[in-house]
Amino acid sequence: MLRDGKIWIAQSFDGRDIFLEPKMANRHGLIAGATGTGKTITLKVLAESFSQMGVPVFLADVKGDLAGMCVPGEDSENMRKRIEKFGLSEHGFHYHGFPSVYWDIYGKRGIQLRTTVSEMGPLLLSRILNLNELQSSILTIAFRIADDNGLILTDTKDLKALLNFIEENREELEPGYGKLAPVSIGAIMRAVVTLEIDGGDIFFGEPALQISDWFTTDDQGLGTIHILDSSTLINNGRLYSTFLLWFLSELFETLPEIGDPEMPKMVFFFDEAHLLFNGIPDALLEKLTQVVRLIRSKGIGVYFITQNPRDIPDVVLAQLQNKIQHALHAYTPAEQKAVKAAAQSFRENPDFSTFDAIQELGTGQAVVSFPDERGIPSVAETANILPPESLMGTIDDAKREQEISASSLCGKYREATDGFSAYEFLMRRGAEDAAGACMEDTEEEDEASEAQEERDAYGNYTFAGSKYADKVKSPKGSEKASGKASSSGRKKQTAAEKAAKATGKSMAGSLGREVGKAAGSVLGRTGKRIGGNFGAALGRGLFSTLFSK
């Protein structure tokens, strides 16, 4: 809770109040301790205090027990004892809820939270897909190909369409982009399908989250507490950790530099932080370390919650100046080593052994150290953490749905949209290519049909004026021209007469075809073809009638 403009977080064992300076809150922090030692209570007290300062907060709710932030706390004998012990009533402590917005990547227990494939980028996406180095490099090239061709990658079907496009056009692409191994492309495709099965296809889409929507306060000036339901998401540790990494990266790239503000612009609490660093590639760890180090100057505070400080790499742990260490148990040499490492991260207090204190702490107690106004870390203090003012526990589904529907962001993000992106573009391109090929085939069929019509009209004769002369078979034999009548009494035509008649008939047919096509064009391609054939037949028939004798 707030007191004299500072965050009152705890009271030392000897009765001194312990505060966190607001302007030091963006120096990042660590809340560590074994299961059941009070980490969640500490997190809630800090989140409530930031909200009272007007600072928006993000919480990753792994166990579901942070959902009660919107509901006033419940009175009990134990709470009354704690309130009396700390003298909280004198400083305005009262049960009340805080403005809360509930989010869920899967869209079931909160507002749908999405991003696009393009915004995620190839580095983080490779982590989700568990790609090896070669596959990751090909995925990076795929993103470059998409950029060079103006392809928008929104969801997983866009990515699959892009991979198919690359596979089908490898010979044309490889001179400009390097070797694109089909085996690696296939492996990436299978990884994308697996991600879809795990629900990743829900996470990628539009409308994508706009970071600015999280920097809000309510009408009383309380900072909004954004709660990401991670109870299901935590089962997919890779997706959970990658989302958190993406979110930090988005903040880092979006927000302007503001130096050291009097209070943070926003504070993030990442529970089960060890999942962020499990199997993290060196390139990604380097990026995360850079973000944590530099995002402080953009007014963002990041607090990691985990069981053991050793879960966090030393390069990141060194950036965390606000430390709250709950009890750790040391029953084995390895556990004793972990406690020793945790104790050594504090500035030593000559009045007690930090190593011993960490093992002797009870529930709700912690060894704490915060920077003073000058940024100098305080010596380790053993302290009792204050109780929260909101409900310690979860809420039922009806209350959750009520809070979700009441949010102004629900209408903006709840329903997915599917705009024109890489998938639609490549499908349309494929359809146009297929239509072009079909048109060429149809034109060849038309020419063959017309050639057959001339065969039917001229028999086996060819003549120089026909454009199908090379398609009409030459006669196997021909009668010698003579002026004598045939056995039927009809005079045989000479070769010159036959050629003249054929030429005239062809010209009549061509003229009729053009007229018919013009008339049939109003019906489209099929009507044009039918009209042309009908006109050609009519023209040849008319010619035959007029010049039959």
C-alpha positions in Angstrom: 0.0 0.0 0.0 1.0 3.6 -0.4 2.3 5.7 2.5 3.8 9.2 2.2 4.2 8.7 -1.6 6.2 5.5 -1.1 5.4 1.8 -1.5 5.0 0.3 2.0 5.9 -3.3 1.4 7.0 -4.8 4.8 7.9 -4.3 8.4 11.3 -5.5 9.7 11.5 -7.9 12.5 12.5 -5.1 14.9 9.5 -3.0 13.9 10.9 -0.6 11.2 8.8 0.1 8.2 10.4 -0.9 4.8 9.6 1.1 1.7 10.3 0.8 -2.0 11.1 4.1 -3.6 8.8 4.7 -6.7 11.6 6.2 -8.8 13.6 3.0 -8.1 10.8 0.6 -9.0 11.9 0.4 -12.6 15.3 -1.0 -11.5 13.6 -4.4 -11.9 13.2 -7.0 -9.2 13.2 -10.6 -8.0 10.6 -12.4 -5.9 11.9 -15.9 -5.0 11.1 -18.6 -2.6 10.0 -22.2 -2.2 6.3 -23.2 -2.8 4.0 -21.9 -0.1 6.3 -19.3 1.4 4.2 -16.3 0.3 5.5 -15.2 -3.1 2.0 -14.6 -4.4 1.0 -12.4 -1.5 4.1 -10.3 -2.0 3.3 -10.0 -5.7 -0.2 -8.8 -5.0 0.9 -6.2 -2.4 3.3 -4.7 -5.0 0.8 -4.8 -7.8 -1.9 -3.1 -5.7 0.6 -0.4 -4.7 1.6 0.3 -8.2 -2.1 0.5 -9.2 -2.7 3.0 -6.4 0.1 5.1 -7.8 -1.7 5.2 -11.2 0.8 2.8 -12.8 -0.6 0.0 -15.0 0.4 -3.5 -14.1 0.8 -6.8 -16.0 0.5 -10.1 -14.1 1.0 -13.6 -15.5 -1.5 -15.7 -13.5 -0.1 -19.2 -13.6 -2.0 -20.8 -10.7 -5.2 -18.8 -11.1 -4.9 -17.2 -7.6 -4.3 -13.6 -8.9 -7.8 -13.3 -10.5 -9.2 -12.0 -7.2 -7.5 -8.6 -7.7 -10.9 -7.1 -8.8 -12.7 -8.2 -5.6 -12.3 -6.7 -2.1 -10.5 -8.9 0.4 -12.4 -10.9 3.0 -12.2 -10.2 6.7 -11.0 -13.0 9.0 -9.5 -13.4 12.4 -6.0 -13.9 10.9 -6.4 -10.7 8.8 -7.5 -8.7 11.8 -4.4 -9.8 13.7 -2.1 -8.8 10.9 -3.9 -5.4 10.4 -3.5 -4.7 14.1 0.1 -5.9 14.2 1.2 -3.6 11.4 -1.0 -0.7 12.5 -2.6 -0.6 9.0 -5.9 0.9 10.0 -4.1 4.2 10.9 -2.8 4.5 7.4 -6.0 3.9 5.4 -5.9 0.2 4.9 -9.3 -1.1 3.7 -10.6 -4.0 1.6 -11.3 -3.0 -2.0 -10.9 -4.4 -5.5 -8.7 -2.9 -8.3 -9.5 -2.3 -12.0 -8.7 -5.5 -13.7 -8.7 -6.7 -17.3 -8.5 -10.5 -18.0 -6.6 -11.9 -21.0 -6.1 -15.3 -22.4 -4.1 -16.4 -25.4 -6.7 -19.2 -26.0 -9.6 -16.8 -25.6 -11.5 -18.9 -23.0 -10.8 -17.2 -19.7 -10.1 -13.7 -20.9 -10.1 -11.4 -23.8 -8.4 -13.0 -26.8 -4.7 -11.9 -26.9 -3.1 -12.1 -30.3 0.0 -11.0 -32.3 1.0 -11.6 -35.9 3.7 -13.8 -37.3 5.4 -10.8 -38.7 5.5 -9.0 -35.3 6.8 -12.1 -33.6 9.7 -12.3 -36.0 11.9 -15.2 -37.1 14.1 -15.3 -34.0 11.3 -15.8 -31.4 9.2 -17.9 -33.8 12.2 -20.3 -34.2 12.1 -20.8 -30.5 8.4 -21.6 -30.4 8.9 -24.1 -33.3 12.0 -25.6 -31.7 14.0 -25.3 -34.9 17.7 -26.1 -35.2 20.3 -23.5 -36.5 19.9 -24.4 -40.2 16.1 -24.4 -40.0 16.1 -21.1 -38.2 18.3 -19.5 -40.9 15.9 -20.7 -43.6 13.0 -19.3 -41.6 14.8 -16.0 -41.5 15.3 -16.1 -45.2 11.6 -16.9 -45.6 10.7 -13.7 -43.7 13.1 -11.8 -46.0 11.4 -13.2 -49.1 8.0 -12.2 -47.7 9.3 -8.6 -47.1 10.8 -8.4 -50.6 7.6 -9.5 -52.2 5.3 -7.4 -50.0 3.7 -10.5 -48.4 2.0 -9.9 -45.0 2.4 -12.7 -42.5 -0.5 -12.5 -40.1 -1.3 -16.1 -39.1 0.0 -19.6 -39.4 -1.8 -20.3 -42.7 0.1 -17.3 -44.2 3.4 -18.8 -43.0 2.5 -22.2 -44.5 1.5 -20.6 -47.8 4.8 -18.8 -47.9 6.7 -22.0 -47.2 4.8 -23.8 -50.0 5.6 -20.8 -52.4 9.3 -21.1 -51.5 9.3 -24.9 -52.1 7.6 -24.6 -55.5 9.9 -21.7 -56.6 13.2 -22.8 -55.2 15.1 -22.7 -58.5 14.1 -19.1 -59.1 14.7 -18.0 -55.5 18.0 -19.7 -54.7 20.3 -17.5 -56.9 19.2 -14.5 -54.8 18.7 -16.0 -51.4 21.0 -19.1 -51.2 20.3 -22.8 -50.9 16.8 -23.5 -49.7 16.9 -27.2 -48.7 13.5 -28.9 -49.2 14.1 -31.1 -46.2 14.5 -28.1 -43.9 11.4 -26.4 -45.4 9.5 -29.6 -44.8 10.7 -29.7 -41.2 9.6 -26.1 -40.6 6.2 -26.9 -42.1 5.7 -29.8 -39.8 6.7 -27.7 -36.8 4.1 -25.1 -37.8 1.4 -27.7 -38.0 2.4 -29.0 -34.6 2.2 -25.5 -33.2 -1.4 -25.2 -34.7 -2.3 -28.4 -32.9 -1.1 -26.9 -29.6 -3.2 -23.8 -30.1 -0.6 -21.5 -31.7 -2.9 -20.8 -34.6 -5.2 -19.0 -32.1 -2.4 -16.8 -30.8 -1.4 -15.6 -34.3 -4.0 -13.5 -36.0 -5.8 -10.1 -36.0 -6.6 -7.8 -34.4 -3.1 -7.9 -32.9 -2.6 -6.4 -29.4 -1.7 -2.7 -29.4 0.7 -2.0 -26.5 -0.8 1.4 -25.9 -4.1 -0.2 -24.8 -2.4 -1.4 -21.7 -1.2 2.0 -20.5 -4.6 2.9 -18.9 -6.1 4.0 -15.6 -9.7 4.0 -14.4 -11.9 7.0 -13.6 -10.4 7.2 -10.1 -6.8 7.3 -11.4 -6.0 3.7 -10.4 -3.7 1.9 -12.8 -5.3 -1.0 -14.7 -4.1 -4.5 -13.7 -3.9 -6.7 -16.8 -4.1 -10.4 -15.8 -3.0 -13.0 -18.3 -4.6 -16.4 -17.5 -1.7 -18.8 -17.8 -3.1 -21.8 -16.1 -3.5 -23.6 -19.4 -0.7 -21.8 -21.2 1.8 -23.0 -18.7 1.4 -26.5 -20.0 3.1 -25.2 -23.2 6.1 -23.7 -21.6 7.8 -22.8 -24.9 4.7 -20.8 -26.0 4.4 -19.1 -22.6 8.0 -18.1 -22.4 8.1 -16.9 -26.0 5.0 -14.8 -25.5 6.6 -13.0 -22.5 9.9 -12.5 -24.5 7.9 -11.1 -27.4 6.0 -8.8 -25.1 9.2 -7.3 -23.6 10.7 -6.9 -27.1 7.6 -5.1 -28.3 7.8 -2.7 -25.3 11.5 -2.1 -25.9 11.0 -1.3 -29.6 7.8 0.7 -29.2 8.3 3.0 -26.2 10.5 6.1 -26.3 13.4 6.8 -24.0 12.4 8.9 -20.9 15.4 8.4 -18.7 14.7 7.8 -15.0 11.1 8.8 -14.3 9.6 9.6 -10.8 7.6 6.4 -11.1 7.4 3.6 -13.7 5.1 3.9 -16.7 4.2 0.2 -16.3 5.4 -2.8 -14.3 5.4 -6.5 -15.3 5.4 -9.5 -13.1 6.5 -12.8 -14.8 5.6 -15.8 -12.7 7.4 -19.2 -13.2 10.3 -17.1 -14.7 12.5 -20.2 -15.0 10.5 -21.1 -18.1 11.8 -18.0 -19.8 15.3 -19.4 -19.7 14.9 -23.1 -20.2 16.9 -24.1 -23.3 17.1 -20.5 -24.4 19.5 -20.0 -27.4 22.5 -17.8 -26.8 21.3 -15.2 -29.4 17.9 -15.0 -27.7 19.5 -14.7 -24.2 21.7 -11.9 -25.5 18.6 -10.1 -26.8 16.7 -10.6 -23.6 19.6 -9.3 -21.5 19.8 -6.2 -23.7 16.1 -5.6 -23.3 16.1 -6.0 -19.5 19.1 -3.7 -19.2 17.8 -0.9 -21.4 14.1 -1.0 -21.0 14.5 0.6 -17.5 15.2 3.9 -19.3 11.8 3.6 -21.0 10.0 3.6 -17.7 9.3 -0.2 -17.5 9.9 -2.3 -14.4 10.2 -6.1 -14.8 9.9 -8.4 -11.8 10.7 -12.1 -12.1 9.0 -14.6 -9.7 10.6 -18.0 -9.3 11.5 -20.6 -6.7 15.2 -20.2 -6.8 17.4 -17.3 -8.0 19.6 -19.8 -9.8 16.8 -20.3 -12.3 17.8 -16.9 -13.7 21.1 -16.4 -15.6 23.6 -14.3 -13.8 23.7 -11.7 -16.6 19.9 -11.1 -16.0 20.1 -11.5 -12.2 22.6 -8.7 -12.1 20.0 -6.3 -13.4 17.5 -7.0 -10.6 18.1 -4.5 -7.8 14.8 -4.9 -5.8 15.1 -8.3 -4.1 12.5 -10.1 -2.0 13.8 -13.6 -1.0 11.3 -15.9 0.8 12.3 -19.1 2.5 14.4 -21.7 0.8 14.9 -25.2 2.2 18.3 -26.9 2.1 18.2 -30.6 2.7 20.9 -31.6 0.2 24.3 -30.2 -0.7 22.9 -28.9 -4.0 20.2 -27.0 -2.1 22.6 -25.6 0.4 24.7 -24.3 -2.5 21.6 -22.6 -3.9 20.8 -21.0 -0.6 24.4 -19.8 -0.3 24.2 -18.2 -3.7 20.9 -16.5 -2.8 22.4 -15.1 0.4 25.5 -13.8 -1.4 23.4 -11.7 -3.8 22.4 -9.5 -0.8 24.5 -6.8 0.8 25.6 -8.3 4.1 23.9 -7.2 7.3 26.3 -7.6 10.3 23.4 -8.3 12.7 22.6 -11.7 11.3 23.6 -14.4 8.8 21.6 -14.1 5.6 22.4 -17.7 4.8 20.8 -18.9 8.0 17.9 -16.4 7.9 16.7 -17.6 4.5 16.3 -21.1 5.8 14.5 -20.0 9.0 11.9 -17.7 7.4 8.2 -18.5 7.9 5.3 -18.0 5.5 4.9 -14.3 4.7 8.4 -13.5 5.8 11.3 -12.6 3.6 14.8 -11.2 3.4 14.5 -7.9 1.5 16.8 -5.2 -0.1 15.8 -2.1 -2.0 17.8 0.7 -3.5 17.6 4.0 -1.5 17.0 7.4 -3.1 20.5 7.5 -4.5 20.2 4.0 -6.0 22.5 2.4 -3.4 21.2 -1.1 -2.3 20.3 -1.4 1.3 21.7 -4.1 3.6 19.6 -7.3 3.9 16.6 -7.0 6.2 14.4 -9.8 7.6 10.8 -8.6 7.4 7.1 -9.5 7.5 5.2 -8.7 4.3 2.0 -6.7 4.5 -1.3 -8.3 3.6 -3.1 -7.3 0.3 -6.4 -5.3 0.2 -8.0 -7.4 -2.5 -9.2 -11.0 -2.4 -6.5 -13.6 -1.7 -7.8 -16.3 -4.2 -9.6 -16.7 -7.5 -13.0 -15.8 -8.7 -15.8 -17.9 -10.2 -16.5 -18.1 -13.9 -19.6 -15.8 -13.7 -17.6 -13.0 -12.0 -14.8 -13.5 -14.5 -17.2 -13.3 -17.5 -18.8 -10.2 -16.0 -15.4 -8.5 -15.7 -14.4 -9.5 -19.2 -17.6 -8.1 -20.8 -17.3 -4.9 -18.8 -13.9 -4.1 -20.3 -13.9 -1.5 -23.1 -11.2 -3.7 -24.8 -13.5 -6.7 -25.1 -15.3 -5.5 -28.2 -12.0 -4.5 -29.9 -10.1 -7.8 -29.5 -12.7 -10.6 -28.8 -13.6 -11.4 -32.4 -10.9 -12.5 -34.8 -10.6 -11.0 -38.3 -9.0 -12.4 -41.4 -7.8 -9.8 -43.8 -6.0 -10.0 -47.1 -2.5 -11.3 -46.3 0.1 -13.7 -47.8 -2.3 -16.7 -47.9 -5.0 -14.9 -49.8 -2.5 -13.3 -52.1 -0.7 -16.5 -53.0 -4.0 -18.4 -53.4 -5.3 -15.7 -55.8 -2.0 -15.8 -57.7 -2.2 -19.6 -58.0 -5.8 -19.3 -59.2 -4.8 -16.7 -61.8 -2.0 -18.9 -63.0 -4.3 -21.9 -63.3 -6.9 -19.8 -65.1 -4.2 -18.6 -67.5 -3.1 -22.1 -68.2 -6.7 -23.1 -68.7 -7.2 -20.3 -71.1 -4.2 -21.4 -73.2 -5.6 -24.9 -73.3 -9.0 -23.6 -74.3 -7.5 -21.5 -77.1 -5.6 -24.6 -78.4 -8.9 -26.6 -78.3 -10.6 -23.8 -80.2 -8.0 -23.9 -82.9 -8.1 -27.6 -83.2 -11.9 -27.5 -83.4 -11.8 -24.9 -86.2 -9.2 -26.9 -88.0 -11.4 -30.0 -87.9 -14.3 -27.9 -89.3 -12.2 -27.0 -92.3 -11.3 -30.6 -92.8 -15.0 -31.4 -92.7 -15.7 -28.6 -95.2 -12.7 -29.2 -97.6 -12.2 -32.9 -97.2 -8.5 -33.7 -97.3 -7.5 -30.7 -99.4 -5.3 -27.9 -98.2 -4.9 -24.5 -99.6 -2.5 -21.6 -99.1 -5.1 -19.2 -97.7 -6.0 -21.3 -94.7 -4.2 -20.7 -91.4 -4.7 -24.3 -90.6 -3.0 -25.5 -93.7 -0.3 -27.3 -91.6 -3.0 -29.0 -89.5 -5.0 -30.4 -92.4 -3.8 -33.7 -93.8 -2.7 -33.7 -97.4 -4.7 -36.0 -99.7 -3.3 -39.5 -100.0 -4.2 -39.4 -103.6 -6.1 -37.2 -106.1 -7.9 -37.7 -109.3 -6.3 -36.3 -112.4 -8.1 -33.2 -113.5 -10.1 -33.6 -116.7 -13.1 -32.1 -118.3 -15.0 -35.4 -118.5 -18.1 -36.1 -116.5 -18.1 -38.8 -113.9 -20.0 -42.0 -114.1 -22.9 -40.2 -112.4 -23.0 -37.7 -115.1 -21.7 -34.8 -113.1 -18.7 -33.0 -114.5 -15.6 -33.4 -112.3 -14.1 -30.1 -111.0 -10.7 -29.2 -112.0 -8.0 -28.6 -109.3 -8.2 -24.9 -109.9 -12.0 -24.9 -109.5 -11.7 -26.9 -106.3 -9.2 -24.5 -104.8 -11.2 -21.5 -105.8 -14.3 -23.0 -104.2 -12.4 -23.9 -101.1 -11.0 -20.5 -100.8 -14.4 -18.8 -101.1 -15.9 -21.2 -98.6 -13.1 -20.5 -96.1 -13.5 -16.8 -96.5 -17.3 -17.1 -96.0 -16.7 -19.3 -92.9 -14.2 -16.8 -91.5 -16.5 -13.9 -92.0 -19.4 -15.7 -90.4 -17.2 -16.8 -87.5 -16.2 -13.2 -86.7 -19.8 -12.0 -86.9 -20.9 -14.8 -84.7 -18.1 -14.1 -82.2 -19.1 -10.5 -81.9 -22.7 -11.4 -81.3 -21.8 -14.1 -78.8 -19.3 -12.1 -76.8 -22.0 -10.5 -74.8 -22.5 -14.0 -73.2 -18.9 -14.3 -72.2 -16.2 -16.6 -73.5 -18.5 -19.6 -73.9 -21.0 -17.5 -75.9 -18.3 -16.1 -78.0 -17.1 -19.6 -78.9 -20.6 -20.9 -79.7 -21.4 -17.8 -81.7 -18.2 -18.1 -83.7 -18.8 -21.8 -84.6 -22.4 -21.1 -85.5 -21.5 -18.1 -87.6 -18.8 -20.1 -89.4 -21.2 -22.9 -90.2 -23.8 -20.5 -91.4 -21.4 -18.7 -93.6 -20.1 -21.9 -95.2 -23.7 -23.1 -95.7 -24.7 -19.9 -97.4 -21.7 -20.0 -99.7 -22.5 -23.6 -100.6 -26.1 -22.7 -101.4 -25.2 -19.8 -103.6 -22.4 -21.4 -105.5 -23.4 -25.1 -105.5 -23.8 -25.1 -109.2 
